[in-house]
Amino acid sequence: MNPHNFFAELKRRNVYKVAISYAVVGWLGIQIATQVFPFFEIPNWAIRLAVLAIVIGFPIALVIAWAF
């Protein structure tokens, strides 16, 4: 497959927009979790779990963006 065609297809399917949006919202979610969770005395493992869920969700979001 031609790399130029591949990147053009990513752009056509709005995968770039989904990746950037997910990264921004994920970063914001992590920032909120690290600031708010200790205030409510939620354990540190919950912050790690939230970060892990966001990281695992990134490729899933890209696959869904590609499909639709």
DRENBA-496486 format. One line per field, with one value per residue (C-alpha): residue in one letter; x, y, z. Coordinates in steps of 0.5 Angstrom, whole numbers, plus 500, padded with zeros to 3 digits. Example, Ala and Ser with C-alpha at 12.3 -4.5 7.8 and 13.67 -1.06 7.14 Angstrom:
2
resn: (A,S)
xx: (525,527)
yy: (491,498)
zz: (516,514)
//
This chain:
68
resn: (M,N,P,H,N,F,F,A,E,L,K,R,R,N,V,Y,K,V,A,I,S,Y,A,V,V,G,W,L,G,I,Q,I,A,T,Q,V,F,P,F,F,E,I,P,N,W,A,I,R,L,A,V,L,A,I,V,I,G,F,P,I,A,L,V,I,A,W,A,F)
xx: (500,502,504,501,494,494,495,490,485,486,485,478,476,477,482,487,481,479,486,487,481,482,489,486,480,484,490,484,481,488,489,482,483,490,487,480,482,486,481,476,481,480,486,492,491,484,488,493,487,484,490,491,483,485,491,488,482,486,487,480,477,482,479,472,474,477,471,465)
yy: (500,507,511,517,514,511,518,521,515,517,524,522,518,523,519,524,529,523,522,529,530,523,525,532,529,524,528,533,527,525,532,532,525,527,533,530,523,525,530,525,520,515,510,511,505,508,514,508,504,511,512,505,505,512,509,502,506,510,504,502,509,509,503,505,512,508,503,509)
zz: (500,498,505,501,500,507,510,506,508,515,514,510,515,521,524,526,529,533,535,537,541,545,547,549,553,556,558,561,565,568,570,574,577,579,583,585,587,593,595,596,599,593,593,588,585,582,579,576,573,570,567,564,562,558,555,553,550,545,540,541,539,533,530,531,528,522,522,522)
//
